[in-house]
């Protein structure tokens, strides 16, 4: 089972980490590489009921 961060676009924690290790350093750069946050239907798809933006930002900080 994958550890999804962006449930709307099926983006995993690993996808985000790979983007950061590949040189993406900002939210805009990471989302451009992985396609996260493009089908914003978070209340229905994300178990937290919120957008994944904060979770992605935390991973960028952690792995930069």
ABEGO torsion letter per residue (X at the ends): XBBBABAAAGBBAAAAAAAAAAGBABAAAAAAAAGBGABBAAAAABAAGBBAAAAAAAAAAAAX
